[in-house]
Amino acid sequence: MLRGASNVFATLKLLEKTNTSFKKCHMGRKQVNEKDKRKVQVNIRLTDDEYQRVAGYATCSDLTPANWIRKKVFTGKFPAAKILPIESDALRELSHIGSNLNQVVKKINQGVMPREFLPLLVDLLQITVAIKNRINDSESD
């Protein structure tokens, strides 16, 4: 698609050539019925610190501050925080490590795994504890 106000007609012609209607490409708001329209506005004042907290919570939940406040008020619960893609990859990898660690411990307890692997297990446990501590430190900030 062409961009810019001067290319509107060229874009419409391009859509006609590709047999794509403008309405199919137009991503407008969906219609809201009359009873669900939000017509009443309530204004509140927050300190800078309060706003930063709300904005931080809202960002983590992938919501605007107003929508975050609305969900908190009407459900009484904090809206669920979304995990960033980078964090979800790290969390998935940690889950795999934890699963492998549990399997190794089970094998050692069954006497199946050689005792020489014990130092490797200790190293894995130390890495796991270090990761947990780092996660807890970042959450407390």
Backbone as a printed PyTorch tensor [residue, N CA C, xyz], in Angstrom:
tensor([[[  0.8330,  -1.1830,   0.0000],
         [  0.0000,   0.0000,   0.0000],
         [  0.8740,   1.2410,   0.0000]],

        [[  0.4050,   2.2360,  -0.6500],
         [  1.0980,   3.5080,  -0.6620],
         [  0.7180,   4.2890,   0.5770]],

        [[  1.6330,   5.1280,   1.0350],
         [  1.3710,   5.8810,   2.2480],
         [  1.3450,   7.3690,   1.9450]],

        [[  0.6960,   8.1290,   2.8190],
         [  0.6600,   9.5750,   2.6880],
         [ -0.6540,  10.0510,   2.1130]],

        [[ -1.0220,  11.2750,   2.4770],
         [ -2.3090,  11.8240,   2.0610],
         [ -2.3840,  12.0100,   0.5500]],

        [[ -1.2780,  12.3080,  -0.1030],
         [ -1.3120,  12.5500,  -1.5480],
         [ -1.5000,  11.2620,  -2.3380]],

        [[ -1.3740,  10.1300,  -1.6950],
         [ -1.4820,   8.8560,  -2.3930],
         [ -2.7990,   8.1340,  -2.1250]],

        [[ -3.7850,   8.8280,  -1.5840],
         [ -5.0560,   8.1940,  -1.2520],
         [ -5.7180,   7.6000,  -2.4890]],

        [[ -5.7760,   8.3870,  -3.5550],
         [ -6.4460,   7.9020,  -4.7690],
         [ -5.6650,   6.7480,  -5.3940]],

        [[ -4.3580,   6.8370,  -5.3580],
         [ -3.5410,   5.7460,  -5.9010],
         [ -3.7580,   4.4710,  -5.0940]],

        [[ -3.9050,   4.6080,  -3.7950],
         [ -4.1480,   3.4540,  -2.9400],
         [ -5.5110,   2.8350,  -3.2420]],

        [[ -6.5360,   3.6920,  -3.4080],
         [ -7.8690,   3.1810,  -3.7360],
         [ -7.8650,   2.4540,  -5.0770]],

        [[ -7.1450,   3.0030,  -6.0700],
         [ -7.0490,   2.3340,  -7.3690],
         [ -6.3390,   0.9910,  -7.2230]],

        [[ -5.3000,   0.9700,  -6.4060],
         [ -4.5780,  -0.2760,  -6.1660],
         [ -5.4960,  -1.3130,  -5.5290]],

        [[ -6.3500,  -0.8650,  -4.6010],
         [ -7.3020,  -1.7770,  -3.9630],
         [ -8.3030,  -2.3110,  -4.9740]],

        [[ -8.7560,  -1.4360,  -5.8970],
         [ -9.7020,  -1.8740,  -6.9180],
         [ -9.0770,  -2.9260,  -7.8240]],

        [[ -7.8120,  -2.7470,  -8.1780],
         [ -7.1210,  -3.6950,  -9.0540],
         [ -6.9780,  -5.0610,  -8.3920]],

        [[ -6.7880,  -5.0640,  -7.0850],
         [ -6.5910,  -6.3380,  -6.3810],
         [ -7.9110,  -6.9250,  -5.9000]],

        [[ -9.0360,  -6.3140,  -6.3190],
         [-10.3720,  -6.7710,  -5.9230],
         [-10.5570,  -6.7980,  -4.4070]],

        [[ -9.9150,  -5.8850,  -3.7340],
         [-10.0530,  -5.7780,  -2.2880],
         [-10.8390,  -4.5250,  -1.9850]],

        [[-11.9170,  -4.6760,  -1.2740],
         [-12.7170,  -3.4930,  -0.9650],
         [-12.0510,  -2.6930,   0.1430]],

        [[-12.2970,  -1.4060,   0.1350],
         [-11.7260,  -0.5340,   1.1450],
         [-12.2120,  -0.9270,   2.5350]],

        [[-13.4640,  -1.3450,   2.6450],
         [-14.0150,  -1.6950,   3.9500],
         [-13.3040,  -2.8940,   4.5530]],

        [[-12.8340,  -3.8190,   3.7120],
         [-12.1130,  -4.9740,   4.2350],
         [-10.7850,  -4.5630,   4.8320]],

        [[-10.1470,  -3.5320,   4.2560],
         [ -8.8320,  -3.1050,   4.7270],
         [ -8.9300,  -2.1050,   5.8670]],

        [[-10.0400,  -1.4150,   5.9580],
         [-10.1980,  -0.3890,   6.9800],
         [-10.4100,  -1.0500,   8.3410]],

        [[ -9.5660,  -0.7180,   9.2750],
         [ -9.6400,  -1.3250,  10.6070],
         [-10.1900,  -0.3060,  11.5990]],

        [[-11.4500,   0.0290,  11.4870],
         [-12.0650,   0.9860,  12.3890],
         [-12.4860,   0.3190,  13.6910]],

        [[-12.9910,   1.1260,  14.5980],
         [-13.4950,   0.5790,  15.8590],
         [-14.7390,  -0.2390,  15.6220]],

        [[-14.9220,  -1.2680,  16.4290],
         [-16.1550,  -2.0370,  16.3070],
         [-17.2860,  -1.2470,  16.9600]],

        [[-18.4720,  -1.4670,  16.4770],
         [-19.6300,  -0.7470,  16.9860],
         [-19.9650,  -1.2130,  18.4090]],

        [[-20.2690,  -0.2510,  19.2650],
         [-20.6610,  -0.5460,  20.6390],
         [-22.1270,  -0.1750,  20.7750]],

        [[-22.9190,  -1.0850,  21.3550],
         [-24.3310,  -0.7470,  21.4990],
         [-24.5050,   0.3560,  22.5430]],

        [[-25.6310,   0.9930,  22.5210],
         [-25.8740,   2.2080,  23.3040],
         [-25.6810,   2.0100,  24.8030]],

        [[-26.1300,   0.8680,  25.3480],
         [-26.0400,   0.6830,  26.8080],
         [-24.6060,   0.4220,  27.2710]],

        [[-23.7090,  -0.0350,  26.3560],
         [-22.3230,  -0.3100,  26.7220],
         [-21.3860,   0.8690,  26.4890]],

        [[-21.9070,   1.9660,  25.9340],
         [-21.0640,   3.1340,  25.6970],
         [-20.7050,   3.7890,  27.0160]],

        [[-19.4620,   4.1810,  27.1220],
         [-18.9980,   4.8700,  28.3290],
         [-19.1750,   6.3710,  28.1100]],

        [[-20.1690,   6.9200,  28.7720],
         [-20.5020,   8.3250,  28.5650],
         [-20.0940,   9.1960,  29.7480]],

        [[-19.9940,   8.6000,  30.9300],
         [-19.7000,   9.3650,  32.1370],
         [-18.1970,   9.3430,  32.3860]],

        [[-17.6340,  10.5200,  32.6230],
         [-16.2070,  10.6300,  32.8750],
         [-15.9970,  11.0060,  34.3290]],

        [[-15.0910,  10.3040,  35.0010],
         [-14.7380,  10.5990,  36.3810],
         [-13.2690,  10.9800,  36.4030]],

        [[-12.9730,  12.1270,  36.9660],
         [-11.5870,  12.5780,  37.0370],
         [-11.0630,  12.4080,  38.4580]],

        [[ -9.8630,  11.8700,  38.5650],
         [ -9.2110,  11.7720,  39.8770],
         [ -7.8350,  12.4100,  39.7620]],

        [[ -7.3360,  12.8500,  40.8830],
         [ -5.9990,  13.4250,  40.9050],
         [ -5.0830,  12.4500,  41.6350]],

        [[ -3.9090,  12.2630,  41.0680],
         [ -2.9080,  11.3810,  41.6490],
         [ -1.6150,  12.1510,  41.8390]],

        [[ -0.8420,  11.7460,  42.8280],
         [  0.4980,  12.3090,  42.9420],
         [  1.3530,  11.7070,  41.8330]],

        [[  2.5120,  12.2870,  41.6110],
         [  3.4070,  11.7350,  40.5910],
         [  3.7590,  10.2830,  40.9070]],

        [[  4.0270,   9.9990,  42.1900],
         [  4.3690,   8.6280,  42.5880],
         [  3.2020,   7.6670,  42.3600]],

        [[  1.9980,   8.1020,  42.7180],
         [  0.8270,   7.2470,  42.5010],
         [  0.6250,   6.9570,  41.0220]],

        [[  0.7690,   8.0060,  40.2020],
         [  0.5850,   7.8080,  38.7690],
         [  1.6440,   6.8630,  38.2110]],

        [[  2.8900,   7.0050,  38.6580],
         [  3.9550,   6.1200,  38.1850],
         [  3.6540,   4.6680,  38.5460]],

        [[  3.1120,   4.4560,  39.7420],
         [  2.7530,   3.0890,  40.1410],
         [  1.6390,   2.5390,  39.2620]],

        [[  0.5900,   3.3350,  39.0640],
         [ -0.5350,   2.8930,  38.2250],
         [ -0.0520,   2.6510,  36.7960]],

        [[  0.7330,   3.5680,  36.2620],
         [  1.2310,   3.4210,  34.8910],
         [  2.1160,   2.1770,  34.7720]],

        [[  2.9170,   1.9070,  35.7860],
         [  3.7610,   0.7120,  35.7730],
         [  2.9330,  -0.5620,  35.7850]],

        [[  1.9300,  -0.6040,  36.6730],
         [  1.0380,  -1.7720,  36.7180],
         [  0.3050,  -1.9410,  35.3830]],

        [[ -0.1640,  -0.8170,  34.8340],
         [ -0.9130,  -0.8730,  33.5830],
         [ -0.0280,  -1.3850,  32.4490]],

        [[  1.1940,  -0.9000,  32.3870],
         [  2.1200,  -1.3440,  31.3460],
         [  2.3730,  -2.8360,  31.4530]],

        [[  2.5920,  -3.3160,  32.6760],
         [  2.8340,  -4.7530,  32.8750],
         [  1.6200,  -5.5840,  32.4870]],

        [[  0.4370,  -5.0020,  32.6060],
         [ -0.7940,  -5.7280,  32.2650],
         [ -1.2200,  -5.4870,  30.8300]],

        [[ -0.4440,  -4.6990,  30.0980],
         [ -0.7560,  -4.3680,  28.7100],
         [ -2.0920,  -3.6370,  28.6030]],

        [[ -2.3290,  -2.7080,  29.5470],
         [ -3.5440,  -1.9030,  29.5710],
         [ -3.1770,  -0.4330,  29.6770]],

        [[ -4.1410,   0.4320,  29.3790],
         [ -3.9490,   1.8500,  29.6580],
         [ -4.1840,   2.0480,  31.1510]],

        [[ -3.6710,   3.1290,  31.7320],
         [ -3.9370,   3.3650,  33.1580],
         [ -5.4330,   3.4000,  33.4830]],

        [[ -6.2360,   4.0190,  32.6230],
         [ -7.6760,   4.0890,  32.8780],
         [ -8.3110,   2.6950,  32.8800]],

        [[ -7.9540,   1.8590,  31.9140],
         [ -8.5160,   0.5050,  31.8730],
         [ -8.0150,  -0.3430,  33.0410]],

        [[ -6.7610,  -0.1100,  33.4540],
         [ -6.2290,  -0.8520,  34.5980],
         [ -7.0290,  -0.4930,  35.8450]],

        [[ -7.2470,   0.8020,  36.0700],
         [ -8.0130,   1.2570,  37.2370],
         [ -9.4340,   0.6950,  37.1800]],

        [[-10.0640,   0.7300,  36.0030],
         [-11.4260,   0.2220,  35.8500],
         [-11.4850,  -1.2550,  36.2430]],

        [[-10.5490,  -2.0640,  35.7470],
         [-10.5610,  -3.4970,  36.0870],
         [-10.3220,  -3.7160,  37.5660]],

        [[ -9.4170,  -2.9540,  38.1480],
         [ -9.1120,  -3.0940,  39.5770],
         [-10.3280,  -2.7300,  40.4220]],

        [[-10.9960,  -1.6590,  40.0570],
         [-12.1520,  -1.2030,  40.8280],
         [-13.3090,  -2.2010,  40.7300]],

        [[-13.6160,  -2.6750,  39.5480],
         [-14.8100,  -3.5000,  39.3770],
         [-14.6100,  -4.9800,  39.6820]],

        [[-13.3670,  -5.4520,  39.6670],
         [-13.1500,  -6.8600,  40.0210],
         [-12.5870,  -7.0000,  41.4230]],

        [[-11.9810,  -5.9370,  41.9360],
         [-11.3530,  -5.9980,  43.2530],
         [-10.0040,  -6.7000,  43.2260]],

        [[ -9.5560,  -7.0840,  42.0450],
         [ -8.2880,  -7.7970,  41.9040],
         [ -7.3760,  -7.0140,  40.9730]],

        [[ -6.0860,  -7.2500,  41.1370],
         [ -5.1470,  -6.6580,  40.2020],
         [ -5.2830,  -7.3760,  38.8610]],

        [[ -5.3570,  -6.6330,  37.7570],
         [ -5.3780,  -7.2920,  36.4480],
         [ -4.1120,  -8.1160,  36.2600]],

        [[ -4.2270,  -9.2310,  35.5820],
         [ -3.0960, -10.1290,  35.3880],
         [ -1.9770,  -9.4270,  34.6260]],

        [[ -0.7670,  -9.6090,  35.1150],
         [  0.3900,  -9.0420,  34.4370],
         [  0.7570,  -9.9290,  33.2610]],

        [[  1.0600,  -9.3100,  32.1570],
         [  1.5080, -10.0380,  30.9780],
         [  3.0230, -10.1680,  31.0740]],

        [[  3.5380, -11.2670,  30.6330],
         [  4.9820, -11.4550,  30.6420],
         [  5.5120, -11.0540,  29.2750]],

        [[  6.5960, -10.2810,  29.2760],
         [  7.1940,  -9.8750,  28.0110],
         [  7.7270, -11.1050,  27.2800]],

        [[  7.7730, -11.0670,  25.9370],
         [  8.2530, -12.2350,  25.1990],
         [  9.6350, -12.7020,  25.6370]],

        [[ 10.5270, -11.7630,  25.9280],
         [ 11.8760, -12.1310,  26.3650],
         [ 11.7950, -12.8650,  27.6950]],

        [[ 10.9780, -12.3500,  28.6040],
         [ 10.8400, -12.9950,  29.9010],
         [ 10.1710, -14.3620,  29.7770]],

        [[  9.2190, -14.4960,  28.8600],
         [  8.5490, -15.7830,  28.7060],
         [  9.5200, -16.8310,  28.1730]],

        [[ 10.4310, -16.4210,  27.2720],
         [ 11.4420, -17.3570,  26.7860],
         [ 12.3550, -17.8020,  27.9210]],

        [[ 12.7720, -16.8490,  28.7550],
         [ 13.6300, -17.1890,  29.8920],
         [ 12.8800, -18.0790,  30.8700]],

        [[ 11.6130, -17.7790,  31.1030],
         [ 10.8070, -18.5850,  32.0160],
         [ 10.6420, -20.0070,  31.4880]],

        [[ 10.4180, -20.1390,  30.1950],
         [ 10.2820, -21.4630,  29.5840],
         [ 11.5870, -22.2520,  29.7270]],

        [[ 12.7220, -21.5780,  29.4980],
         [ 14.0150, -22.2450,  29.6140],
         [ 14.2790, -22.6730,  31.0590]],

        [[ 13.9430, -21.8080,  32.0010],
         [ 14.0940, -22.1680,  33.4190],
         [ 13.2060, -23.3520,  33.7800]],

        [[ 12.0380, -23.4050,  33.1970],
         [ 11.1420, -24.5340,  33.4390],
         [ 11.7620, -25.8320,  32.9440]],

        [[ 12.3900, -25.7790,  31.7750],
         [ 13.0610, -26.9740,  31.2380],
         [ 14.2220, -27.3890,  32.1430]],

        [[ 14.9910, -26.4110,  32.6050],
         [ 16.1160, -26.7110,  33.4950],
         [ 15.6060, -27.3560,  34.7760]],

        [[ 14.5230, -26.7800,  35.3330],
         [ 13.9550, -27.3500,  36.5610],
         [ 13.4600, -28.7600,  36.3570]],

        [[ 12.8580, -29.0180,  35.2280],
         [ 12.3670, -30.3580,  34.9220],
         [ 13.5240, -31.3500,  34.8230]],

        [[ 14.5780, -30.9420,  34.1110],
         [ 15.7630, -31.7990,  34.0010],
         [ 16.4000, -32.0440,  35.3600]],

        [[ 16.4470, -31.0090,  36.1700],
         [ 17.0250, -31.1260,  37.5110],
         [ 16.2420, -32.1360,  38.3450]],

        [[ 14.9180, -32.0760,  38.2590],
         [ 14.0910, -33.0470,  38.9970],
         [ 14.3430, -34.4650,  38.5230]],

        [[ 14.5090, -34.6470,  37.2230],
         [ 14.7810, -35.9850,  36.6890],
         [ 16.1280, -36.5090,  37.1720]],

        [[ 17.1390, -35.6360,  37.2060],
         [ 18.4650, -36.0400,  37.6710],
         [ 18.4080, -36.4530,  39.1400]],

        [[ 17.7440, -35.6630,  39.9650],
         [ 17.6330, -35.9790,  41.3920],
         [ 16.9080, -37.3100,  41.5860]],

        [[ 15.8620, -37.5430,  40.8180],
         [ 15.1230, -38.8020,  40.9220],
         [ 16.0220, -39.9830,  40.5810]],

        [[ 16.8150, -39.8480,  39.5100],
         [ 17.7170, -40.9360,  39.1110],
         [ 18.7820, -41.1900,  40.1800]],

        [[ 19.3140, -40.1190,  40.7550],
         [ 20.3240, -40.2870,  41.8100],
         [ 19.7090, -41.0070,  43.0030]],

        [[ 18.4880, -40.6020,  43.3840],
         [ 17.8260, -41.2490,  44.5230],
         [ 17.5180, -42.7150,  44.2460]],

        [[ 17.3160, -43.0700,  42.9920],
         [ 17.0570, -44.4610,  42.6250],
         [ 18.3530, -45.2600,  42.4930]],

        [[ 19.5020, -44.5490,  42.5580],
         [ 20.7870, -45.2260,  42.4180],
         [ 21.1370, -45.5370,  40.9780]],

        [[ 20.4150, -44.9660,  40.0290],
         [ 20.6420, -45.2370,  38.6110],
         [ 21.7760, -44.3820,  38.0580]],

        [[ 21.8830, -43.1560,  38.5280],
         [ 22.8750, -42.2340,  37.9960],
         [ 24.1790, -42.3900,  38.7830]],

        [[ 25.3050, -42.3790,  38.0870],
         [ 26.5910, -42.5100,  38.7870],
         [ 26.8040, -41.3680,  39.7710]],

        [[ 27.4250, -41.6580,  40.8750],
         [ 27.7030, -40.6500,  41.9150],
         [ 28.6350, -39.5560,  41.4140]],

        [[ 29.3830, -39.8300,  40.3330],
         [ 30.3020, -38.8170,  39.7910],
         [ 29.5390, -37.5960,  39.2680]],

        [[ 28.2670, -37.7740,  38.9940],
         [ 27.4590, -36.6710,  38.4930],
         [ 27.0120, -35.7260,  39.6110]],

        [[ 27.2440, -36.1260,  40.8420],
         [ 26.8070, -35.3150,  41.9790],
         [ 27.3800, -33.8940,  41.9570]],

        [[ 28.6970, -33.7140,  41.6620],
         [ 29.2100, -32.3360,  41.5960],
         [ 28.5020, -31.4920,  40.5320]],

        [[ 28.1160, -32.1110,  39.4130],
         [ 27.3850, -31.3820,  38.3800],
         [ 26.0110, -30.9530,  38.8910]],

        [[ 25.4010, -31.8270,  39.6650],
         [ 24.1030, -31.5190,  40.2540],
         [ 24.2120, -30.3500,  41.2180]],

        [[ 25.2690, -30.3480,  42.0080],
         [ 25.4880, -29.2410,  42.9520],
         [ 25.6500, -27.9310,  42.1840]],

        [[ 26.4030, -27.9710,  41.0870],
         [ 26.5680, -26.7660,  40.2570],
         [ 25.2230, -26.2900,  39.7140]],

        [[ 24.4130, -27.2290,  39.2370],
         [ 23.0870, -26.8710,  38.7250],
         [ 22.2320, -26.2310,  39.8080]],

        [[ 22.2780, -26.7940,  41.0000],
         [ 21.4980, -26.2270,  42.1100],
         [ 21.9680, -24.8180,  42.4540]],

        [[ 23.2800, -24.5910,  42.4440],
         [ 23.8030, -23.2600,  42.7410],
         [ 23.3670, -22.2510,  41.6780]],

        [[ 23.3860, -22.6740,  40.4230],
         [ 22.9260, -21.7930,  39.3390],
         [ 21.4450, -21.4730,  39.5160]],

        [[ 20.6640, -22.4930,  39.8680],
         [ 19.2300, -22.2920,  40.0660],
         [ 18.9600, -21.3140,  41.2020]],

        [[ 19.6870, -21.4620,  42.3080],
         [ 19.5230, -20.5510,  43.4520],
         [ 19.9240, -19.1350,  43.0540]],

        [[ 21.0110, -18.9860,  42.3000],
         [ 21.4520, -17.6600,  41.8590],
         [ 20.3980, -17.0020,  40.9720]],

        [[ 19.8010, -17.7820,  40.0830],
         [ 18.7530, -17.2470,  39.1990],
         [ 17.5460, -16.8220,  40.0180]],

        [[ 17.1460, -17.6740,  40.9810],
         [ 16.0000, -17.3300,  41.8400],
         [ 16.2620, -16.0390,  42.6010]],

        [[ 17.4610, -15.8980,  43.1520],
         [ 17.8030, -14.6910,  43.8980],
         [ 17.7710, -13.4690,  42.9980]],

        [[ 18.2470, -13.6120,  41.7830],
         [ 18.2410, -12.4810,  40.8430],
         [ 16.8200, -12.0770,  40.4940]],

        [[ 15.9460, -13.0680,  40.2980],
         [ 14.5410, -12.7810,  39.9970],
         [ 13.8970, -12.0760,  41.1770]],

        [[ 14.1340, -12.5660,  42.3940],
         [ 13.5540, -11.9390,  43.5880],
         [ 14.0760, -10.5200,  43.7810]],

        [[ 15.3710, -10.2870,  43.4810],
         [ 15.9310,  -8.9400,  43.6100],
         [ 15.2860,  -7.9880,  42.6180]],

        [[ 15.0570,  -8.4580,  41.3860],
         [ 14.4600,  -7.5800,  40.3700],
         [ 12.9900,  -7.3020,  40.6810]],

        [[ 12.2840,  -8.2510,  41.3230],
         [ 10.8880,  -8.0220,  41.6870],
         [ 10.7500,  -7.0260,  42.8250]],

        [[ 11.7490,  -6.9770,  43.7100],
         [ 11.6450,  -6.0750,  44.8550],
         [ 12.0080,  -4.6360,  44.5000]],

        [[ 12.5920,  -4.4190,  43.2990],
         [ 12.9360,  -3.0500,  42.8660],
         [ 11.7480,  -2.2570,  42.4910]]])
